[in-house]
Each structure stands twice: as structure tokens, then as C-alpha cells.
Amino acid sequence: MVLQAQEGRLTTSPAGSVPHVLVATAVPAERDAVAQAFPGAATEVPLPGEGAVLHRLPAGPDLLAAGVGPALAAARAASALTAAALHGRPYTLVVSAGIAGGFAPEAPVGSLVVADEITAADLGAETAEGFVPVTELGFGTVTHRPPEALVRDAATATGARPGTVLTVSTVTGTAARAAALRARHPRALAEAMEGFGVAEAAAAHGTPVLELRAVSNPVGPRDRAAWRIGAALGALTDGFGKLAPVLESWRPA
Ligand SMILES: O=C(O)c1cccc(C(=O)CC[C@H]2O[C@@H](n3cnc4c(=O)[nH]cnc43)[C@H](O)[C@@H]2O)c1
């Protein structure tokens, strides 16, 4: 609760007037890499439902290891958003964060990318003429756009490259699939598996979303030996250290 001067009196601030940020990663290792960028130890707060636990930092965002894939990430992010709203302190921003595959040459291993578009790349129908997104079938949405000024500030602070981050349910494992994705999404810098799910949950609550990813592997032919998870988690910690003041000062328009 925050006290503020209003018409000469000290009052409590209306919900949402101070930043209240949720960072959703897929796995605990990513959550812990984000936590390392902030001072103090997290308090564990169980969420309704099986296996979802918020890590609440004393001077930083709430962190949630929401699970791998867009559906589980959406379900768990929605639980956290609903719980915060019911407690009278809704989140003002949701950040999807973690490791990702990077499209060469723009997003090399160890680099950071920030999404100016979060796009579901495989949500649609395969036809004889090729892939058709659900929007062209008359349903839903396939893209969420984080606030422009926030993306710009995040990119400046962290050095992350701004561009499209794709959400896929199937990790790309061939050069042909990587080329097909880039042909359909020429601005794509990276692919991961949760951003669109987290963005859908945020949109359902009218909450802005951001996605920050650290590249652990190239998008292309499957090669587990080429993964650099440690380097990517280190880049994620560094990135959030630099992003912290941006998150602290950013307010929805
Ligand atoms: O077994 C494989 O060949 C393989 C290749 C890439 C990624 C995986 C995962 O299981 C990663 C899931 C996890 O990490 C994010 N991530 C990291 N790199 C990628 C990627 O190239 N494409 C999609 N997702 C990636 C993802 O967000 C998940 O949280 C296995």
C-alpha cells in the first residue's frame, strides 16, 4: 500500500498507480536467473491450482515459473493475474522471459531480444496452399504488441534487439522449417514457446505485456551440443539488472 498526497491529505494510492510487475518464465532455472538481478530473498506465495507458486521479491517483480508451452504458461499466468486482481492489487505489466532459439545472423547465441510483436507462428491450419493463420479463418488473434515506448526503453537499457518473437508449440529442428518461418515472418528474431500464451492471459486482463528473451541456441537443425543455456541464463540476469529501472519507472499510457 502506498501513501500519497492528494488534495492536501495523505491517502492510499488507487490500485495500479504504482508498478506491479509479474515476470513469467517457463522453468525454475529461468525464474532464478531473473531473481538474481534483484536484491533480497523471495517469499513463496502459493497460487490456486496444482503446482503454481509465486516468488515475491522484496524489491522487484513477482516471479512465476509458469511451465513450458503456450497453454500451461497462459493458464498459470492467468491464475496469477486473477489472484492479484482479487487481492485488490492487479498487475500493471506482465513480462514473458526466458531462453529462446535465435534466428541467424541477427540474434546470435548469448544475445538478448525484446519483442515488439509476439506472434503465434503455428496457430492456424495447414492447407494445400500453405499455412493459414487462425485470423484468416475468422478466429481470434495471432499477434500481441507490447507498448512501443516500453519496448524502446527496454531495448536501450538492455541492448536487446527489438523484433518479432515467435511462439511455437513445436521447437524448430530443421533448416527448412527455420527458412519457412522466416519467409512468413521476415522480422522474426527468435522463437520460444510461451510468449503468446502469457500475452493472451495478460490481454484477457487488459494488462500490457513485454517479452524479453536470451538466445540459448540457433533456430535450425537440431543440435543439442550447440546449446549454451548457462550463457543465456547469465544474459537474462544481466538483462533484468538493466531492465529493472525501466520496469520501476514505466507507467501504462
Ligand atoms: O530437443 C530439442 O532439440 C530442443 C531444441 C530446442 C528447445 C528445446 C526445448 O525443450 C526448450 C524448451 C524451452 O526453452 C525455450 N526455447 C529455447 N530454445 C528454443 C527454441 O529453439 N525453440 C523454441 N523454444 C525454445 C522455450 O521457450 C521453452 O521454454 C528442445
The ligand as an ORCA input file, in Angstrom:
! r2SCAN-3c Opt
* xyz 0 1
  O      15.249    -31.214    -28.006
  C      15.478    -30.264    -28.732
  O      16.030    -30.380    -29.833
  C      15.113    -28.910    -28.279
  C      15.556    -27.816    -29.013
  C      15.246    -26.532    -28.599
  C      14.482    -26.335    -27.427
  C      14.042    -27.444    -26.721
  C      13.292    -27.280    -25.525
  O      12.721    -28.189    -24.975
  C      13.269    -25.880    -24.957
  C      12.043    -25.537    -24.291
  C      12.138    -24.228    -23.536
  O      13.174    -23.343    -23.937
  C      12.694    -22.294    -24.778
  N      13.452    -22.462    -26.027
  C      14.783    -22.455    -26.083
  N      15.212    -22.598    -27.330
  C      14.127    -22.751    -28.101
  C      13.948    -22.927    -29.499
  O      14.893    -23.001    -30.304
  N      12.670    -23.032    -29.952
  C      11.619    -22.955    -29.108
  N      11.753    -22.764    -27.769
  C      12.993    -22.664    -27.273
  C      11.188    -22.492    -24.841
  O      10.532    -21.256    -24.606
  C      10.859    -23.487    -23.744
  O      10.569    -22.849    -22.539
  C      14.353    -28.739    -27.138
*
